Amino acid sequence: MIADFFEEPKKLTHPIAEIMKHEGARVVFRYDKNSITAVKLIEDISMQAPIMDFSLEETKIDDIIRLAYQGAAQ
């Protein structure tokens, strides 16, 4: 999930979602959709900082393949 905030959030945390990138007022989160819904994640994050806009992206196939090979190599 990509969240654009009204201003740069100083500190964001979430017990399930991982912050992948934080650039100014834009933060990219990664989460397991079997552990939390996007709606719940947005609700939780918006309690910490007001969200101006957000978008959802599916995991790219390249990332899935890379993770699969990394897991097999371990």
Backbone as JSON, one array per atom type, in Angstrom:
{
  "sequence": "MIADFFEEPKKLTHPIAEIMKHEGARVVFRYDKNSITAVKLIEDISMQAPIMDFSLEETKIDDIIRLAYQGAAQ",
  "N": [[0.85, -1.16, 0.0], [0.53, 2.2, -0.79], [0.81, 5.18, 0.83], [-0.1, 8.53, 0.93], [0.5, 11.29, 2.84], [-0.78, 14.24, 4.48], [1.24, 15.77, 5.53], [4.72, 15.15, 6.17], [4.97, 12.23, 7.99], [6.25, 11.84, 11.24], [6.78, 9.62, 12.87], [5.91, 6.42, 12.25], [4.4, 3.38, 13.0], [3.57, -0.09, 12.87], [2.19, -3.13, 13.94], [1.93, -5.26, 12.15], [2.29, -4.49, 9.45], [5.01, -3.6, 7.31], [7.28, -0.98, 6.84], [8.41, -0.12, 3.78], [9.48, 1.91, 2.24], [10.14, 5.33, 2.78], [9.54, 8.41, 1.87], [9.54, 11.63, 2.27], [6.3, 12.85, 2.45], [5.22, 10.52, 1.53], [4.68, 7.1, 2.02], [5.53, 3.73, 1.74], [4.05, 0.71, 2.35], [4.37, -2.75, 3.25], [2.49, -5.66, 3.53], [0.93, -8.65, 4.77], [-1.82, -9.82, 3.25], [-3.38, -11.79, 4.26], [-3.19, -11.54, 6.92], [-4.06, -9.03, 7.7], [-6.53, -6.69, 6.7], [-6.67, -4.32, 3.98], [-8.29, -2.16, 4.56], [-8.36, -2.18, 7.39], [-5.64, -1.72, 7.89], [-5.31, 0.86, 6.79], [-7.05, 2.24, 8.46], [-5.73, 1.87, 10.96], [-3.22, 3.14, 10.47], [-4.06, 5.74, 9.85], [-4.77, 6.66, 12.3], [-2.45, 7.48, 13.38], [-1.39, 9.42, 11.69], [-2.89, 11.79, 9.52], [-4.18, 10.62, 6.47], [-3.86, 11.59, 3.14], [-4.19, 10.45, 0.6], [-4.3, 7.19, -0.92], [-3.02, 4.17, -2.41], [-3.34, 0.88, -3.72], [-1.28, -1.86, -4.48], [-0.62, -4.87, -6.15], [1.65, -7.53, -5.36], [4.53, -7.76, -7.33], [5.28, -10.16, -9.85], [7.97, -10.75, -10.25], [9.06, -10.17, -7.74], [7.84, -12.13, -6.19], [8.91, -14.48, -7.3], [11.64, -14.06, -6.73], [11.58, -14.14, -3.91], [10.75, -16.77, -3.56], [12.93, -18.23, -4.62], [14.93, -17.36, -2.86], [14.05, -18.45, -0.47], [14.24, -21.16, -1.09], [16.96, -21.43, -1.34], [17.89, -21.25, 1.2]],
  "CA": [[0.0, 0.0, 0.0], [1.23, 3.48, -0.83], [0.02, 6.2, 1.51], [0.37, 9.92, 0.86], [0.01, 12.01, 4.0], [-0.85, 15.69, 4.31], [2.6, 16.22, 5.81], [5.59, 14.01, 6.45], [4.79, 11.68, 9.34], [7.53, 11.74, 11.95], [6.99, 8.26, 13.35], [4.82, 5.49, 11.96], [4.67, 1.98, 13.32], [2.43, -0.99, 12.79], [2.67, -4.45, 14.34], [1.84, -6.24, 11.07], [2.81, -3.93, 8.2], [6.42, -3.19, 7.29], [7.55, 0.2, 6.01], [9.41, -0.45, 2.77], [10.09, 3.15, 1.76], [9.59, 6.54, 3.4], [10.08, 9.57, 1.16], [8.7, 12.8, 2.55], [4.94, 12.54, 2.9], [4.81, 9.25, 0.92], [5.19, 5.92, 2.7], [5.13, 2.47, 1.11], [3.94, -0.37, 3.32], [4.18, -4.12, 2.78], [1.75, -6.42, 4.54], [0.34, -9.91, 4.35], [-3.27, -9.59, 3.21], [-4.05, -12.83, 5.04], [-3.06, -11.15, 8.33], [-4.78, -7.77, 7.94], [-7.14, -6.13, 5.48], [-6.22, -2.98, 3.62], [-9.15, -1.21, 5.28], [-7.88, -2.12, 8.78], [-4.33, -1.08, 7.87], [-5.55, 2.29, 6.58], [-7.64, 2.74, 9.71], [-4.68, 1.92, 11.97], [-2.22, 4.15, 10.12], [-4.65, 7.08, 9.9], [-4.84, 7.09, 13.7], [-1.14, 8.06, 13.69], [-1.2, 10.6, 10.85], [-3.97, 11.86, 8.54], [-3.84, 10.19, 5.12], [-4.46, 12.38, 2.08], [-4.55, 9.56, -0.49], [-3.6, 5.91, -0.87], [-3.24, 3.25, -3.54], [-2.97, -0.51, -3.44], [-0.61, -2.55, -5.59], [-0.33, -6.29, -5.92], [3.06, -7.87, -5.43], [4.98, -8.07, -8.69], [5.68, -11.55, -10.02], [9.42, -10.81, -10.06], [9.31, -10.21, -6.3], [7.4, -13.44, -5.71], [9.91, -15.46, -7.75], [12.86, -13.82, -5.97], [11.37, -14.65, -2.56], [10.7, -18.24, -3.64], [14.3, -18.72, -4.78], [15.67, -17.08, -1.63], [13.61, -19.45, 0.49], [14.78, -22.48, -1.5], [18.41, -21.41, -1.16], [18.22, -21.28, 2.64]],
  "C": [[0.9, 1.23, 0.0], [0.31, 4.51, -0.19], [0.69, 7.55, 1.36], [-0.31, 10.67, 2.01], [-0.01, 13.51, 3.71], [0.51, 16.34, 4.59], [3.42, 15.0, 6.21], [5.35, 13.5, 7.87], [6.15, 11.46, 10.0], [7.8, 10.31, 12.39], [5.74, 7.43, 13.06], [5.27, 4.09, 12.36], [3.4, 1.18, 13.15], [2.93, -2.39, 13.12], [2.69, -5.49, 13.21], [2.49, -5.74, 9.78], [4.26, -3.48, 8.38], [6.55, -1.96, 6.39], [8.7, -0.15, 5.07], [10.17, 0.78, 2.3], [9.37, 4.33, 2.42], [10.27, 7.73, 2.74], [9.16, 10.76, 1.37], [7.35, 12.38, 3.1], [4.41, 11.24, 2.3], [5.49, 8.08, 1.64], [4.64, 4.68, 2.01], [5.18, 1.38, 2.17], [3.84, -1.71, 2.61], [3.48, -4.87, 3.91], [1.2, -7.69, 3.92], [-1.17, -9.75, 4.4], [-4.05, -10.7, 3.88], [-4.02, -12.51, 6.54], [-3.86, -9.9, 8.68], [-5.38, -7.3, 6.62], [-6.58, -4.74, 5.21], [-7.01, -1.93, 4.39], [-8.66, -1.06, 6.72], [-6.52, -1.44, 8.85], [-4.48, 0.43, 7.71], [-6.12, 2.92, 7.84], [-6.56, 2.89, 10.79], [-3.68, 3.04, 11.71], [-2.8, 5.56, 10.24], [-4.85, 7.57, 11.33], [-3.53, 7.76, 14.13], [-0.87, 9.34, 12.91], [-2.31, 10.62, 9.8], [-3.49, 11.54, 7.12], [-4.59, 11.05, 4.11], [-4.98, 11.47, 0.97], [-3.79, 8.25, -0.31], [-3.88, 5.12, -2.14], [-2.74, 1.88, -3.13], [-2.35, -1.11, -4.68], [-0.39, -3.99, -5.21], [1.17, -6.5, -6.01], [3.42, -8.26, -6.86], [5.49, -9.5, -8.74], [7.18, -11.72, -9.83], [9.78, -10.92, -8.57], [8.93, -11.56, -5.72], [8.43, -14.51, -6.07], [11.2, -15.31, -6.95], [12.73, -14.38, -4.55], [11.35, -16.18, -2.54], [12.1, -18.82, -3.76], [15.14, -18.47, -3.53], [15.31, -18.12, -0.56], [14.16, -20.82, 0.19], [16.27, -22.56, -1.26], [18.8, -21.54, 0.3], [18.05, -22.63, 3.21]]
}
